[in-house]
Amino acid sequence: MKTLDYLLSVIDTKEIIGSTDKPVTGIVTDSRRAGEGDLFVARVGAAVDSHQFIPAVVEAGVTAVIVERLPEFLESNVTYIVVSDSAVALGFLASQWYDNPSRRLSLVGVTGTNGKTTTATLLYNLTRRLGHRAGLLSTVANYIDGEMVPATHTTPDPMTLNALLARMADAGCRYAFMEVSSHAAHQQRIAGLHFAGGIFTNLTRDHLDYHKTVAAYIAAKKSFFDLLPSSGWALVNADDRNGAVMVQNTMSRRYTYALRCDADFRCRVVENRLDGMALEINGTQVETLFTGRFNAYNLTAVAAGAMLLGFDRDDVMVALSCLTPVSGRFETLRAKSGLTAIVDYAHTPDAVVNLLSTIREVIGPDRQIITVIGAGGNRDDGKRPIMGAEAARLSDRVILTSDNPRDEDPAMIINRMKEGITDPARLAATLAIVDRAEAINTAIALAGAADVVVVAGKGHETYQEIAGERRHFDDREVIRARFELLDNR
């Protein structure tokens, strides 16, 4: 339990009506969960303005409310605190409620369109390999040192986020790594957190269903770096033109990494294979279990981030060579016949290009790439024809199928992807199969022993969202079952 005085000491208030010398039993944003002694934070959301629920939470017994505008009727036993932005206030209140756990950790945030999960997860794995306790907040799962906590959002709400960070600090973690999504930055879910460092991977088209414009998407990512403290560091991809934009206004120390241009941390791909690649980072060569230039960027960011945290360079390089790919990110499965399947989370045009270009570079022109791909429903419609076009351009055969259609008709999503395939020959090599399992099995049936089947879009996910229902589905399970049938013939 905390006092209202203690909580309010970390936020800027415009007006306070009522006493602040009272205990608070909890902080809530959902009016249905409000109870006796709680502090209710009313926010203006994209769909709902929770100021309308203030009478209900007052009736439920809350002791105080945070508002952006005062209600028409004020209750004498309730304290009303007016702020400019209640979402920002919530972030600081959540941190204060849990005694500012981000200040008890060296917290590193990773943002960008592609590579966030891989970079954050590998930093977590590398840190633990070096003998330190660490936490992870990612799309795939959250970890409190070795304990897994299921993830529901890329970046949780402020109360959940600070609760997890507090559990990490209490468990003895010295470091924590988290993905910072553009949604989270824009919605102020990271307000009030103290970051030791921030990493920018890259920026390409995504989430325009939410941000509406690329400029707004860039601004959301940049806002994370704008908030980094002068004591922290910012590490950006210098090969991406948006890298310099991200740190225009940051107070933190600035560092760069790159494969193509001069940078503080420079990487060169020495050898690239389906089962790994050799890299040279700032003159030191290291063998890795990863494939592709996009992973070279991720690994360089990981090595650089670890060194900026103060870890020994030689120790970092040894640990880097022992890291394994993140679940559902260029995950390779092989049949006894030699047929290879690669499962990857690629769900943006740029990620599809990186994935398929990497595979073509490694296997050469004589082996076929057969790609199974879809696009999520209720998301950016404009990227669908681009993804279809890139998949067709870089594959020998393409099977368009369902991803997570959500509330949309999967056949309509597939038709939208097909609109991007304008070359008659490419279109003739494209199939449309709505059932994802059938699409995967068809791709395997079409492939020869030397070919590569690529299943893109869902990666680590073990479900499909269809017509509002979440059903179990795992690309890897479908592939393994089909390979087992082939191997037993």
Rosetta blueprint (number, residue, H / E / L):
1 M L
2 K E
3 T E
4 L H
5 D H
6 Y H
7 L H
8 L H
9 S L
10 V L
11 I L
12 D L
13 T L
14 K L
15 E E
16 I E
17 I E
18 G L
19 S L
20 T L
21 D L
22 K L
23 P E
24 V E
25 T L
26 G E
27 I E
28 V E
29 T L
30 D L
31 S H
32 R H
33 R H
34 A L
35 G L
36 E L
37 G L
38 D E
39 L E
40 F E
41 V E
42 A L
43 R L
44 V E
45 G L
46 A L
47 A L
48 V L
49 D E
50 S H
51 H H
52 Q H
53 F H
54 I H
55 P H
56 A H
57 V H
58 V H
59 E H
60 A H
61 G L
62 V L
63 T L
64 A E
65 V E
66 I E
67 V E
68 E L
69 R L
70 L L
71 P L
72 E L
73 F L
74 L L
75 E L
76 S L
77 N L
78 V L
79 T E
80 Y E
81 I E
82 V E
83 V L
84 S L
85 D L
86 S H
87 A H
88 V H
89 A H
90 L H
91 G H
92 F H
93 L H
94 A H
95 S H
96 Q H
97 W H
98 Y L
99 D L
100 N L
101 P H
102 S H
103 R H
104 R H
105 L L
106 S E
107 L E
108 V E
109 G E
110 V E
111 T E
112 G L
113 T L
114 N L
115 G L
116 K H
117 T H
118 T H
119 T H
120 A H
121 T H
122 L H
123 L H
124 Y H
125 N H
126 L H
127 T H
128 R H
129 R H
130 L L
131 G L
132 H L
133 R L
134 A E
135 G E
136 L E
137 L E
138 S L
139 T L
140 V L
141 A E
142 N E
143 Y E
144 I E
145 D L
146 G L
147 E E
148 M E
149 V E
150 P E
151 A L
152 T L
153 H L
154 T L
155 T L
156 P L
157 D L
158 P H
159 M H
160 T H
161 L H
162 N H
163 A H
164 L H
165 L H
166 A H
167 R H
168 M H
169 A H
170 D H
171 A L
172 G L
173 C L
174 R L
175 Y E
176 A E
177 F E
178 M E
179 E E
180 V L
181 S L
182 S H
183 H H
184 A H
185 A H
186 H H
187 Q L
188 Q L
189 R L
190 I L
191 A L
192 G L
193 L L
194 H L
195 F L
196 A L
197 G E
198 G E
199 I E
200 F E
201 T L
202 N L
203 L L
204 T L
205 R L
206 D L
207 H L
208 L H
209 D H
210 Y H
211 H H
212 K L
213 T L
214 V H
215 A H
216 A H
217 Y H
218 I H
219 A H
220 A H
221 K H
222 K H
223 S H
224 F H
225 F H
226 D H
227 L L
228 L L
229 P L
230 S L
231 S L
232 G L
233 W E
234 A E
235 L E
236 V E
237 N E
238 A L
239 D L
240 D L
241 R L
242 N H
243 G H
244 A H
245 V H
246 M H
247 V L
248 Q L
249 N L
250 T L
251 M L
252 S L
253 R E
254 R E
255 Y E
256 T E
257 Y E
258 A E
259 L L
260 R L
261 C L
262 D L
263 A L
264 D L
265 F E
266 R E
267 C E
268 R E
269 V E
270 V E
271 E E
272 N E
273 R E
274 L L
275 D L
276 G E
277 M E
278 A E
279 L E
280 E E
281 I E
282 N L
283 G L
284 T E
285 Q E
286 V E
287 E E
288 T E
289 L L
290 F L
291 T L
292 G L
293 R H
294 F H
295 N H
296 A H
297 Y H
298 N H
299 L H
300 T H
301 A H
302 V H
303 A H
304 A H
305 G H
306 A H
307 M H
308 L H
309 L L
310 G L
311 F L
312 D L
313 R H
314 D H
315 D H
316 V H
317 M H
318 V H
319 A H
320 L H
321 S H
322 C H
323 L L
324 T L
325 P L
326 V L
327 S L
328 G L
329 R L
330 F L
331 E E
332 T E
333 L E
334 R E
335 A L
336 K L
337 S L
338 G L
339 L L
340 T E
341 A E
342 I E
343 V E
344 D E
345 Y L
346 A L
347 H L
348 T L
349 P H
350 D H
351 A H
352 V H
353 V H
354 N H
355 L H
356 L H
357 S H
358 T H
359 I H
360 R H
361 E H
362 V H
363 I H
364 G L
365 P L
366 D L
367 R L
368 Q L
369 I E
370 I E
371 T E
372 V E
373 I E
374 G L
375 A L
376 G L
377 G L
378 N L
379 R L
380 D L
381 D L
382 G L
383 K H
384 R H
385 P H
386 I H
387 M H
388 G H
389 A H
390 E H
391 A H
392 A H
393 R H
394 L H
395 S L
396 D L
397 R E
398 V E
399 I E
400 L E
401 T L
402 S L
403 D L
404 N L
405 P L
406 R E
407 D L
408 E L
409 D L
410 P H
411 A H
412 M H
413 I H
414 I H
415 N H
416 R H
417 M H
418 K H
419 E L
420 G L
421 I L
422 T L
423 D L
424 P H
425 A H
426 R H
427 L H
428 A H
429 A L
430 T E
431 L E
432 A E
433 I L
434 V L
435 D L
436 R H
437 A H
438 E H
439 A H
440 I H
441 N H
442 T H
443 A H
444 I H
445 A H
446 L H
447 A L
448 G L
449 A L
450 A L
451 D L
452 V E
453 V E
454 V E
455 V E
456 A E
457 G L
458 K L
459 G L
460 H L
461 E L
462 T L
463 Y E
464 Q E
465 E E
466 I E
467 A L
468 G L
469 E E
470 R E
471 R E
472 H E
473 F L
474 D L
475 D H
476 R H
477 E H
478 V H
479 I H
480 R H
481 A H
482 R H
483 F H
484 E H
485 L H
486 L H
487 D H
488 N L
489 R L
